[in-house]
Amino acid sequence: MRSGTSQGAAYDDGPVPATPRASLQESSRRTEGGTPAPARALLPRRWAWLAVLGVGFGLFEVVRQVLANTNNPNLFPAQLLLGATVVPVSFVAFVYGRELRFGVGTGPLVMVAFLGGVIGVVTASLVEYHTLRDLGTLPAIAVGLIEEAAKLIVPIGVLVLTNYRRPADGLLVGVACGAGFAAMETMGYSATALVGSHGNIAAVDNLLLERGLFSPATHMAWTGLTAAALWQAADRGWTLGALLRLLGVFALAVALHATWDSADSVAAYIPIATVSLMSLKSTAHRLASVPELPAPG
């Protein structure tokens, strides 16, 4: 990237027995091991994203001011790291704090974000390089297709190699993987901008601000949507309907990505970002309505 939504009910293969409202509320507050947790235990996790965002921006501003006053180039990596990661990490914390039933813990999420960023960016860069060399051009739709596919490598690995099968796990894994990809890409663009501007920190600040603010509505939302559809397809036994839905969501993510790359102003970005975030919100709301089935035996 330079700088989908699916319709219909989810998991409706068969009738769901009526469940008392109190029972559903209790099951939504279960811990990873299945033990009910008090409602107050969810509060710190629900609002943790604000702490991450506040502390992160505070540290970024301290580093930025010291760098501006001292012109010490050794501080630039810290500014770059904080500027590229604060918003993505905060958004992952925001999603993780919603009232969804996740099986993925914090440690695996960190690994997913790191591997998803490195493997996704390296794979996309390699494929884009060979595509440009062979075709002589790299249209926006090709960039969208390559990068959205590359970002699914780690989520597919998680789905195949782990036991994280809860419906919301796909959404969270996809958002974390998109966060890693967005952060890695932002650091690359920022380093290039610094060299191209002959050390103009202001140019890098603007780039970090724009890409940071929009990262939840771009890579994170698009990969979250597709990974959620991937988990649903696996949950439904890879039926034809589930596979067609997965392809449809993936096509939507590619189209949003290509449209974003073709836009050239913040005014053009806003409607694309709105569609992306509303699609992610709709998917999260649908997943939250899926009742927790009791463990067999």
C-alpha positions in Angstrom: 0.0 0.0 0.0 1.3 3.5 -0.9 1.2 5.4 2.1 -14.4 -6.5 3.2 -17.6 -6.8 4.4 -19.6 -9.9 4.0 -23.4 -9.9 4.3 -25.6 -12.5 5.8 -25.8 -14.3 9.1 -22.7 -16.0 10.4 -22.6 -19.6 11.6 -26.3 -20.3 10.8 -25.9 -23.8 9.5 -28.6 -25.1 11.8 -31.1 -24.1 14.4 -29.6 -22.9 17.7 -31.4 -24.0 20.8 -32.9 -21.1 22.8 -30.5 -20.0 25.5 -31.4 -17.9 28.5 -30.1 -14.3 28.4 -28.3 -14.7 31.7 -26.5 -17.9 30.4 -25.3 -16.1 27.3 -24.0 -13.2 29.4 -22.2 -15.6 31.7 -20.6 -17.5 28.8 -19.4 -14.2 27.2 -17.3 -13.6 30.3 -15.5 -16.9 30.3 -11.7 -17.0 30.4 -9.6 -18.9 27.9 -9.9 -22.1 30.0 -13.7 -21.9 30.1 -13.9 -20.6 33.7 -16.5 -17.8 34.3 -14.8 -14.5 35.1 -16.5 -11.6 37.0 -17.5 -8.6 34.8 -15.1 -6.3 36.6 -12.2 -8.5 35.4 -13.0 -7.4 31.8 -12.7 -3.7 32.6 -8.9 -3.4 32.5 -8.7 -5.3 29.3 -11.5 -3.3 27.7 -9.8 0.1 28.3 -6.2 -1.0 28.0 -6.0 0.4 24.5 -6.3 4.0 26.0 -3.3 3.4 28.2 -1.3 2.0 25.3 -2.3 4.9 23.1 -1.6 7.5 25.8 1.8 6.1 26.9 2.8 5.5 23.3 2.1 9.0 22.1 3.7 10.4 25.2 6.9 8.6 24.5 6.8 9.5 20.9 6.4 13.2 21.7 9.3 13.1 24.2 11.6 11.5 21.6 10.5 13.9 18.9 11.1 17.0 21.0 14.6 15.7 22.1 15.5 14.9 18.6 14.4 18.3 17.4 16.4 20.0 20.1 19.6 18.0 19.8 19.6 16.8 16.2 20.9 13.5 17.5 20.4 10.9 14.7 20.7 8.1 17.2 17.2 8.9 18.3 15.6 8.5 14.9 15.1 4.7 15.2 13.2 5.2 18.4 11.0 7.9 16.8 10.4 5.6 13.8 9.6 2.6 15.9 7.1 4.5 18.1 5.5 6.4 15.3 4.9 3.2 13.3 3.6 1.0 16.1 1.7 3.1 18.6 -1.6 3.2 16.7 -1.5 -0.3 15.3 -0.7 -1.8 18.8 -3.5 0.4 20.3 -6.0 -0.9 17.8 -5.1 -4.5 18.4 -5.6 -3.8 22.2 -8.9 -2.2 21.3 -10.2 -5.2 19.4 -8.8 -7.6 22.1 -10.8 -5.7 24.7 -14.2 -6.1 23.0 -16.7 -8.6 24.4 -15.7 -11.4 22.0 -14.7 -14.9 23.0 -11.0 -15.2 22.1 -8.8 -18.2 22.6 -5.6 -16.4 21.4 -3.5 -15.0 24.2 -1.2 -11.9 24.3 2.0 -13.8 23.7 0.8 -15.6 20.5 -0.7 -12.3 19.3 2.7 -10.6 19.6 4.3 -13.4 17.6 1.6 -13.2 14.9 2.1 -9.5 14.5 5.9 -9.8 14.2 5.9 -12.8 11.9 2.9 -11.4 9.9 4.8 -8.1 9.4 8.1 -9.6 8.4 6.9 -12.5 6.3 4.1 -10.4 4.7 6.3 -7.4 3.7 9.2 -9.6 2.5 6.9 -11.8 0.4 4.9 -8.9 -1.0 8.1 -7.0 -1.9 9.5 -10.1 -3.7 6.4 -10.8 -5.7 5.9 -7.2 -6.6 9.5 -6.9 -7.7 9.2 -9.9 -10.1 5.8 -8.8 -11.3 7.1 -5.3 -12.1 10.2 -6.8 -13.8 8.2 -9.2 -16.0 5.2 -7.0 -16.9 6.9 -3.6 -16.8 4.1 -2.2 -14.8 2.4 -2.8 -11.4 -1.2 -1.7 -11.4 -3.0 -0.9 -8.2 -5.1 -4.0 -8.4 -2.0 -6.2 -8.6 -0.5 -4.6 -5.5 -3.8 -5.1 -3.6 -4.0 -8.8 -4.7 -0.3 -9.5 -3.8 -0.3 -7.8 -0.4 -3.7 -9.1 0.7 -2.5 -12.6 -0.2 0.9 -12.2 1.5 -0.8 -11.0 4.7 -2.7 -14.3 4.9 0.4 -16.5 5.1 0.7 -16.3 8.9 -3.1 -16.5 9.6 -3.2 -19.7 7.5 -0.3 -21.1 9.5 -2.1 -20.3 12.8 -5.2 -22.0 11.5 -3.4 -25.1 10.4 -0.8 -25.5 13.2 -2.7 -24.4 16.3 -6.0 -25.1 18.1 -7.3 -21.6 18.0 -10.7 -22.3 16.5 -13.1 -19.8 18.2 -14.9 -17.7 15.6 -13.5 -14.5 16.9 -9.9 -15.8 16.8 -9.7 -15.3 13.0 -10.7 -11.6 13.4 -8.1 -10.9 16.1 -5.3 -12.8 14.3 -6.0 -11.0 11.1 -6.0 -7.6 12.8 -2.7 -8.4 14.6 -1.1 -9.6 11.3 -2.3 -6.4 9.5 -0.9 -4.4 12.4 2.6 -5.9 11.9 2.4 -5.5 8.2 1.3 -1.8 8.5 4.1 -1.0 11.0 6.8 -2.7 8.9 5.7 -0.9 5.8 5.4 2.5 7.6 9.0 2.1 8.9 10.2 1.4 5.4 8.4 4.3 3.8 9.6 6.6 6.6 13.2 5.6 6.2 13.0 6.2 2.5 11.4 9.6 3.1 14.1 10.6 5.5 16.8 9.8 2.9 14.9 11.4 0.1 14.4 14.6 2.1 18.0 14.8 3.1 17.2 14.3 6.8 14.0 16.4 7.0 12.4 15.1 10.2 9.2 17.1 9.5 8.5 15.2 6.3 8.8 11.9 8.3 6.5 13.2 11.0 3.8 13.9 8.5 4.1 10.5 7.0 4.0 8.8 10.4 0.9 10.7 11.4 -1.0 10.0 8.2 -0.2 6.3 8.0 -0.6 5.8 11.7 -4.1 7.3 11.9 -5.3 5.4 8.9 -3.7 2.0 9.7 -6.7 0.6 11.5 -8.9 1.3 8.5 -6.5 -0.2 6.0 -4.2 -3.2 6.4 -5.7 -4.1 9.9 -9.3 -4.0 8.8 -8.8 -5.7 5.5 -6.8 -8.6 6.9 -9.2 -8.9 9.9 -12.1 -9.3 7.6 -10.5 -11.9 5.4 -9.1 -13.9 8.3 -12.5 -13.9 10.0 -14.0 -15.4 6.8 -11.2 -17.9 6.7 -12.0 -19.1 10.2 -15.7 -19.3 9.3 -14.9 -21.4 6.3 -12.9 -23.8 8.4 -15.6 -23.9 11.1 -18.2 -24.8 8.4 -16.0 -27.7 7.0 -15.0 -25.8 3.9 -18.4 -26.0 2.4 -19.0 -24.4 -1.0 -21.0 -21.5 0.5 -18.3 -20.8 3.0 -15.6 -20.8 0.4 -17.5 -18.5 -1.9 -18.0 -16.1 1.0 -14.3 -16.3 1.8 -13.5 -15.4 -1.9 -16.0 -12.6 -1.8 -14.5 -11.1 1.3 -11.0 -11.4 -0.1 -12.1 -9.8 -3.3 -13.6 -6.9 -1.3 -10.3 -6.5 0.6 -8.4 -6.4 -2.6 -10.8 -3.9 -4.2 -10.6 -1.6 -1.1 -6.8 -1.8 -1.1 -6.6 -1.0 -4.8 -9.0 1.9 -4.5 -7.0 3.2 -1.6 -3.7 3.1 -3.6 -5.4 4.9 -6.4 -6.6 7.7 -4.2 -4.4 10.8 -3.9 -5.9 12.9 -1.0 -7.2 12.6 2.5 -10.7 13.4 1.3 -10.6 10.4 -0.9 -9.3 8.2 1.9 -12.1 9.0 4.3 -15.0 7.1 2.5 -12.7 4.1 1.9 -11.7 4.1 5.6 -15.3 4.4 6.6 -16.4 1.4 4.6 -13.5 -0.7 5.9 -14.1 0.1 9.6 -17.9 -0.3 9.3 -17.3 -3.7 7.7 -15.0 -4.7 10.5 -17.5 -3.5 13.1 -20.3 -5.4 11.5 -18.2 -8.6 11.5 -17.3 -8.2 15.1 -20.9 -7.6 16.1 -22.0 -10.7 14.3 -19.3 -12.8 16.0 -20.3 -11.4 19.4 -23.8 -12.8 18.8 -22.6 -16.3 18.3 -23.4 -18.3 21.5 -20.7 -20.3 23.2 -21.4 -24.0 22.9 -20.7 -26.1 25.9 -17.7 -28.4 25.8 -18.6 -32.0 24.9 -18.8 -34.4 27.9 
